[in-house]
Amino acid sequence: MVDDSPTARKREQRGWCWYDWANSVFPTSVTTVFGSLYLTEIAATAAMADTARNGPNPCPADGNGNTDKLRDCDISLLGLDFPAGSLWGYLLSIATVIQVLVVPLMGAIADRSSNKKPMMAAFAFGGSLATIAMSLVSGSNWGLGVVLFILGNIGYGTSVVIYYSFLPEIATADERDGLSSRGWAFGYLGSGLALAIQLVIYLFRDSIGITAGNAAQIAFVLSGIWWALFTLIPLRRLRGHHERPQGTAAEGARGSVLTAGFRELRTTLREARAYPLTLAFLGTYLIYTDGIATVANVSAQYGREELKFEADVLITTILIVQFVAFFGGVLHGLLARRVGAKKTIMASLAVWVVVIGFAYFVQAGQALQFYLLAGGIGLVLGGTNALSRSLFSQLVPAGKEAQYFSVYEMGERATSWLGPLLFAVMASTTGSYRYAIISLVVFFVIGLVLMYFVPVRRAIRAAGNPEPALL
């Protein structure tokens, strides 16, 4: 007999938070830090080897073996030639497009399943295995790295969507803000700890007799093991009694599940128009989350190019953001408990405007100012998204959680080019990264204004869900 006591439910919620701890290592260590560093280097080495075989080498390494210039050498993929240094940018774009095509379908299939946990496990362990396998990429086989990163990205994106869909099943309307904030904060703490271990290995690589490439390979192995190992906790604690019976299409032949998933996804997208207030919130979220993602992604470039900081300052900044984000997530959950999620998100967006304004005035070479900026970013980075996740879970029709969270996640990725484009255009037209960074304020101002006008309580009623006491 299933134990439905408050103690058992709290245990399940604590277990759910562990998947934030488990999966956050992929976007932080693999995508943000070591993936770009390592695969670009492998591609550059391949470019030099190719030019050495096929003619005069136009881009040799310097006498110290420095391969920075090799990043301008061309590599080929599917008949297209492009500089090795641009591989990571293209790879992120390709991985995003593939996620947009695959993840919503998997979400639709998950909603039809009688047990979502095995599906979440398959994608989590598959993604972690692909991450570990990235350590096998060496020499000039950067193509293998491309395939493995895409597989890891699919595993991450799909498992996260299914993970999000558990939120309305294990928490009441009044519990979700706090639970989502704790999970998000826990994720930053976990990924920060894992990254700190990996960066210690990377920074002291000479002392332990390994190369920068070896350090990156170790980081891939540690990331994959970390992801898989801590995934066992939520899989063990999430209970089966939340699962819904399969739909009629799923009761037929096993071969019809994929077809039924397509049909379910098509139906969901068509019926979403019946929930215009949910879509209004989603559109608002996509605007300000694009600003958040862009700030996180370009902050290192801003520090390096405009503020002239060395790698040690930038690495320290990354760690500051990770660990302060833990406290920021907890703080957002406490504030939401007092004033409600919507008001807390609006306050957070106002703080974002102040943080971006401060970034404009940070002086070159002043590390303390840059660290304070990192602290400000960390304070609002996780909490804004955590409360957006919990609030969106209240606007979703019951039984469609994974599908709507698929649209939520993929919408974020599909619009994620707007912020970087604005940043790049402003930097190139003004010749200053300061004007580029201050231009990102527009995402937070627009998001704040639109959030004010979204009638969230009415949207929750329209979706047929119970209303929380505070919003």
C-alpha positions, 0 to 999 in steps of 0.5 A: 500500500502506498504511503501518502503521509506528509512525511512520505510526500516530503521525502519524495519532494526532497528526492525530486530536487536531487535531479536538479543537482544531478543534471546541472553539471551538463550545461555548466561543466560540459556546455559552458566550460569544457566542451567549447574548450576541448572540441574547438582544440580538437577541430583546430588540430584536425585542421592543421593535420588536414592542411599538412596533408593536402598542401601548404599549411597556411595556419601553423602553430607558433614555436611554443605549440600555441594553437590559438591561430589554428582556430582560423583554419578551415574544417569541413562538415557535410561539404561545408568549410568553416573556421575551426574556431566557429565549430562550437557556435554551429554545434550549439545551434544544430543541437538546439534545432535537433532538441526543438524537433525531438523533445516535444515529441518525447514529452507527448509520449511521456504524457501518454505513458503509464510510468514516466520514470523509466523514460526519464531514466533512459534519457538521463543515463543515455545523456550521462553515457554520451558525456562520459564517451566524450572523453574518448574524443582525441586526435582529430576525430572531432566529428565523434565529439559532435555526435556525442554532444548532440546525444548528450544534449537530447538526453539532458533536454528530454529528461529535464522536461519529464522531470519538470512534469513531476512538479504538479504531481508531487506538490500542491499549488502552495508548495510549488514555488518553494519546491521549485526554488529549492530544486533550482538552488540545489542544482547550482550548488551541485554544479558549482561543486562539480565544476570546482573539482574539475577546475582544480584539476585543470588549473593544477594539471602541470603539477599532476602531470597531465595536459589541458586536454587530459583535464578536459577528458577527466571533466567529461568522465566526472560529469557523466558519472556525477549525472548518472550517480545522483539520478538514482536518488530521484528515481528511487524516491519518486513514487509510481502512484502519481502515474496516469493510465495510458490513453487508448492509443497507447493500449494498442500495439507497441509500434503505435506509441510513436505515431500516437506521440505525434498525434498527441503533440499535434493536438496539444499545439492546436488546443493550446490556443484555448489557453491564451493566458497561458501562452501570454505568460509563456511569451513573457517568459521567453522574452526575459529568459532570453535576456537572462541566458544572454547575460550568463553566456556573454559575461565571460566575453565581456570580462575578457574583451572589455574589462581585460581580465585574465582566465583566473578572474573569469574562472573565479567569477564563474564559481561565484555565480554558481554558489551565490545562485544557490542562496539566491534560489533559496531567497526567492523561494522564501520571498515567494512564500510571503508575497507570491511568485508573480510579485517575486518574479517582477521584483527579480526582473527589476533587480536584473535591470539594476545589475545590468546597469552596474555592469555598464559602469564596471571599470576595466581591471577592477576585479572586485567590481567584477566579482560584485557583478557576479554576485548580483547575477547569481542572486537573481539568476536561478530564482527568476527561472525557478519561480517561472517554472513553478508558476508555469506548472500552475497554468498547464492543463492536467495530463499535459504537463510534459508536453507543455513543459516541452513547449516551454523548454523548446520555446526558450531555445528557439528564441535564444538567438535574439539576445546574442544577436542584439549583443553582437550587433550593438558591439559591432556597430558601436565598437564597445561591449559596454553599449552591447551589455546595456542594450540587454536591459530591454529584455528585462524592462519588457518582461517586467511590463508584460508580467504586470499585465498577465492575469496569472490567477485568471490563467490558473482558473482557465487551466482548471487548476487550484489557485495558490493563496498568494500570487 
